[in-house]
Amino acid sequence: MSHKRIPKRKAAIAVGGVAALGAAALLLPNANASQSNGDAATPRTFAAKDVSDVASMLASQLGDTFAGSYYDASQKQLVINVVGNNSNVVNQIEKAGAVAHQVQNSTADLRAAAQTLKADATVPGTAWSVDPKTNEIRVSADSTVTGDKWNTVESTVKNLGSGVATLTKSAGTLKTFVDGGDAIFGGNARCSLGFNVTAGDGTPAFLTAGHCGVAAAEWSDAQGGAPIATVDQATFPGAGDFSLVKYDDPATQANSAVNVGNGQSVQINQAVEAAVGQQVFRMGSTTGLHDGNVTGLNATVNYPEGTVTGLIQTDVCAEPGDSGGSLFTQDGGAVGLTSGGSGDCTAGGETFFQPVTTALEAVGATLGAGDAGAGDAGAGAGDAGAGGAVDPSAGAVDPGAGDAVDPSAGAVDPGTGEAVDPSASASDAAGAGTAQNGTHHRSRKHHSSGASQ
């Protein structure tokens, strides 16, 4: 992989190719719509990006009666769990356009149950998070949790009482996804770049997984290549899984975009909070683009290396090498950084992500280039104004037909601004065709990859 060194180069998000994509027909046509109008008794429809703010407002208003919330994607409605049957509380929820749902467990009850799990069932290979859809804590244990370890977890869950928690066996082994990628390289570790940011001192940097940051101090965009960035801060295990890595060249322009392959990029507009039920997209250097839904928040994961708290739980698949990669929404919201999970993109599994909002706050960084301006930061795969934001489904593949699908027909050639057919170079789901690898793009105008996986 060769790169031209240009003083004011642009480093678009480097998160791998789109080979063997499992996502097809990913986008909801009205997912960008704002909430609709309606009277206080009629539930409103919400865009997924709007529900966190409304849920937070209601949580502060309702106090102890608030017992969590989730997004009903099929109805585009916000559901608010409440304890008790107070008509005034219901009226407040309906006035905000949400749906009230009476449940058994309060937030305090579930929080106490999680503390019991932490004290009595912190076993490597286990994880848990609150599922607001069932109003229970979902506990999972991987294939390494057997014998006395399984009995300990099982008895702890049972002692929490009926309807408080459920225990399931998860596929494979719970692990971080640090091996086998083809995006950024540090020592013997291979990971995926998450989001470009501007550090608190104004220098260009990027976010990736914390377990990548503790694995190596220097990172390259080519295996065996010269380092291009140095770890500034890293947290893992403990209260998160994130690291801030600063580019060695202060002239690097860290554009706020995610490369989804085939010369296409998705502009990242802001960091957003995840909501249970929300549709999300993940890009990683090993498995490319996949989508799924948020299934839990504030998850605790007991990796072999130690316990990590405060993560987002999803049903999106991932594999080794995807660590640190981007989790984002179709309208350009940065949601998370790939941490780890169990299973793979063949059999399926569960994956956990570090919330971007808490990572940015912890390291004192902001998304994108601090001096690039909105237009330049959004250019992604080309110069500012050369084209529009690209649908994350533009490089998606129909796993049944093997053909690339573009529901929105929104892809543009970053060099010409003209509409393009994303299927022209996309790989099929079986791996046929040429995989497009997005690494650190260095050319001045056309940020196309110079390597294939």
N, C-alpha and C positions, 0 to 999 in steps of 0.2 A: 504494500500500500504506500503510495508516494503522495506527498503533500507539498504544495507550493507555499513558501514562506512569504507572506505579504504583511507589511507592517500593521495594517488595520484590517486584519482578517475577521471573518465571521465564523463563529463556532456554533452551528445549529445543534440541536439536541441529538445525541448519538445513542440510539437505543436499539439498533439491530435491524434485521430484515423481516420479511413477511412470508418466509417459507412455512409450509404446513400450517396455514391459518385455520383456526377452528371457528371463526366468527363468520356469520353470513346473515345478510339482511338485518344489519345491526341497528339501524336508526329508526326511532319513532318519528313520524312526520311532524308531530306537533310538540316535540320535546322542548323546543326553544320558546314556546308560547308563554306569556306571562299568565298569572292567575286570572281567571275569567270573573266577570261581574256576576252578582247574584244576591238574593236577599239573605238575611242572617240565618234562616232555617235551611237554606239550600247549600250543600257542600260545594265549594269552589274547586276548580281544577287548577293545579299548580305545576309549574316547571320544577323539576327536581332540584335545581339550584336555589330555589326560593324557600324550600321547606325548613331548612335549618334555622333561618332567622325567625320564622313564625313559631316554630317549635320552642325556640329559646325564649321568645317573648311570653308564650303561654306557660312555660315552666316557671318563670319568675312570678307570673300572676297567680298561678294556681297553688303554689307552695307544695305542701305534703300530699295533696291529692293527685298531683302529676306523677304518673308512673311510666314515663317513656313515650316514645312516638316512633312512627315509621311511615314510609311513603308507599302508598298503594299505586304501583306503576300502571296497572291495568286500568284503573279509574282516574289516575292522576290526582289522587286525593291524599291529604295529610290526615293520618289517624292519630289521635291523642288518647293514650291510656289513662284512665282515672280510677282511683280507689273510692268506693262509695257511690252513692246515687244522689248527689247534691244537684238540684235543678239549676242553681245559680252557676255552678261550675260548667254544666252542660251548655248553658246559654252563652257563657264566655267563649267556649270552644267553637260553638256554631257561629257566633258573631264574627270570629276570625276566619270563618270559612272552612274550618276543619271538621272532622268527624269524631265524636266522643265514643270511646269504647271502654266499658266497665271491666276491670280485671281484679284478680285476687291479690297479687303481690304488689306492695308499695316499692318505691325506689329504695327506701331505707331497708326493707326486708331483703331485697336482692343484693344490695351492697353488703349487708351483714353476711349473707350466704357466700358471697365471693371472698370475704375475709376468712371465713371458715375453710373454704377450699384452699386458700393460700397457706393457711396455717397447717392444715392436716393432709392435703393432697397435692403438694407441689412435687410432682414426679416428672422427670424428663420424659418427653413424649406426650404430655397432656397439654390441653389448652381449654380455655373457657371464655365465654362472653355472654352478655345478656341479649336474648332474642326478644325484642318488644312485640313481635307478632304472636308469640306464644306466651309472653309474660313469664318466661322461665330463663334460667341459666343453662346454656348448652355446653356440656362438657364433652370433649372428645379425647380419645386415647389411641395412640398409634400402635403398630404391630409389636413394638418393643415393650409395651406395658402388659406384662403377663404375671402369673403367679401371685405372690404377695403384693406386688405393686398394683396389679389390677384389683385385688381384694380391698386394698386400702382406699383406692379411688371410689370403687363401687359402694363401699360401706359409708364413706363420707357423703356421697351424693344421696344415698338412701336416708341417712340421718338428718338431712336438711328438711325432710318432710315431703308430703305429697304435693305435687304441682309446683315445686320450687326449682328443680333442676332435672335434666335428663342426661344420660350418659350413652355415648355411642362409640363404636370402633371406627377409626378413620383408615382410609387406604394408605398403604405405604408407611414411610417413616417421616416423622416431623423433623425438618431440617432447614437450615438456611440454604439459599440457592446460590452459593458462591462459586461453584465449579463449572467448567465446561462452556463458558460463553465466548463471544467473539466481538467484544465492544471495547471495554477498557481493561487494561492489564496492569497488575501490580505484583511483582514477585511471581509466585506460582498461582496467584488468585486471578480469576477473571469474573468481572461483574458487568453491569449495565449502568450507563449514566442516567440519572433521573431527570432533573430539571436544572437548566442554567440559571444562575442567580448572580446578584451583586452583593458582595460581602459588606459588612458594616463599615469597613474602611474605604469602600468604593472600588475595590479590586474585583475582577471577574472571577467567578468560581462556579462550581456545580454541587448539587446535592446527590448523594447516593446512599446506599445502606451503610449503617454504622459498622456492621460486621465486615464490610469491605474495607472501611477506613482503618479498622484495627488490624486487618490482615497485612496491609502494606502501607508504607508512608508515601511512596511515589507511584504515579499512575501514567501509563502510556496509552495511546490510541492504536497501537500495533504491537502484536506479540514480539517481544525482544526489542522493541523500539525505544527511542530516547524518551525519558519522562517529559510530560507536558504539564503536569499538575502535582501539587503536594498537599497532603492532608493537613488541614488546619485544626479541625475539631472532629472528634468521633465519640459517639455514645453507643455502647453495646457491651454486655447486656445491661439491663437495668431499666430506666425510665425512657425507653425508646430504642430505635435502631436506625440511626441516621449519622451522616458525616458531611462536613463541609470541606470541599477540596478546591484549593485555589489554583487557577491557571498560573504557570510560571511566567508566561509572557503577559505583562500588564496591558498590552495592546489588544488582546483577545476580546472580541465583541461577543458577549454571551447572549445571543438572541433567545427570546422566550418562545420556543416552538418545539414541537415533538415531531421528529422525522418518522413517518409511517411507511417509508419505502417508495421506490419508483419516482424519486425526485419530488415527492409530495410531503408537505408538512402541515401540522395543525397548530395554529396560533394558541398559545397559552395566555389567557387574559388576566387570571387572578387565581389565588389560592382559595379553595372552598372546603367547607366542612362536609364530611360524608354523612349520608342519611341512609338508614336501613331501608332496603327496597329500591334504592337508586341504581340505575344502570351505569356501569363504568367500563372503561377500556384500559387494557394493559399492553404496553409495548416492552418487549425484552429482547435481548440480542440472540437468545437461543431459539425461542418459539415465536417471535414476532408479535402480531396483533391478535389479542383475544378479548372477548367481552364477557360480562356476567353481571352479578348484582351484589351490593353490599348486604351482608347477612347479620353483622354484629358490630358493635362499637366498644371501645375501651377493653379490648380483648387482652387476656393474659396468656402468654405462650411460654411453655417450659422447654426451651431448646436444650440439647446436650451441653451447650456452653454456658447456660444460665437462663434465668427468667427475664422476659421482656414484657413490659406492661404498656397499656395505652394504645394498642394497635387496632386497625380496622380489619374485620374478618369478611371474606368474600367467597363466592363460589367460582371465581376466575381461576383457571389453571395456571401453573408456572413450572419451570424446570431449572436445573442448575445452569447458572450463567445469566439468569434473568434478574438476579439480586440487584436491587438499587434502581431498577427500571421504573418507568413512569406509569402511574395510575391516574387517569384523567377522564373528564366528561366530554361528551360529544360537542359541547359548545365552548370548550377551551378552559375548563376549570381544572387546576392542578389539585389532585386529591391525595395521592400517596406515593410512597416509595416501596418497591417490592422487598419484603423482609424474608419470609420463608413459608413453609407449609408442608403438606403431605400430598402424595399422589403425583400425577403428571398430566400432560395434555393429551394422552391417549386414553387412560382409564378415568381421568377426571380427578378431582381432589378439592382441597380448600387451601387458600392462600391468605396470608396476613400482610398488611401494609402499614408502614409508618405514616401517620398523618402529616401532610406537608405543612399545614398551619402551625403545628407545634414545633416541627423541625425548624422552620424559618424563625419563629420566635426565640427558640433556644440558641441558635447560632447568630442571630442578629442580622439576617440577610433578607433581601427582597428578590422577587422573581425578575428574571431578565436582566438586560443591560441598563444600568442606571442612567446612562447618557444617550441611549439609543433612540428614545422617543417611541411613542406608541406605534407609529407606522413602521419603523425599522425593526422594532422588536417583533412585530407580527409578520415580517416578511418570510422568516423561516427558511424556505428553500430558495429564496432569491432576494433581489433588492426590494426595498420598500416600495410598495405600489405596483410591483410587477405582476401581482396576481392576488386572488382572494384567499381566505382561510380555506383549508381543505378538510372535507369530511373524513373522519377516521375510518369510515367504511370504504373509502375509495380504493384501498388495496385489499379489501376483504375477499375471501374466497368462499364460494358455495361448496361445502364439503360433499354434497351429493353430486353436483355436476362438474365440479372442478373448475368452474368458470368464475372469473372475477365479477363481483356485483357492485353496483354503485347506485343505491336507491335515490340519492339526491342529485346525481349527475353534477356534483359541485366541484370536481377536480379541475385544476388548471395547471398548465405548463408554467413553472415558475420563471422561465426565461421569456416566453412570448405573451403570457396572460391568456392564451387561447385554451378552450376546453380540450381535454385529452381523454383517451380511453384508458382507464387504469388497468384494464385486463391485458394491455399490450405486453407488459413485462412481469405481471404477477405470477407467482408459482401456484400450482394447484395443490389441493389438500393432501395429495399423496406424495408431494415433494418434487413433482416434475417441474421442469423449467429452471430458470436461473433465479436463485435467491438474491434479494437486494439487501446488502448490509449497509446500515447507516452508521458511519463512524464520525469522527470530528472533522467537519467539512472546512476546508481551508481556502478554497478558491474565492475570488472576489465576487463573481456573479452567480454562476451556476453551481449550487451546492450538491452535486451529484456524487454518489459513492464511487470509489475506485476499486472496490473489492467485492467479492462474493463469498458466501459461506459455503 
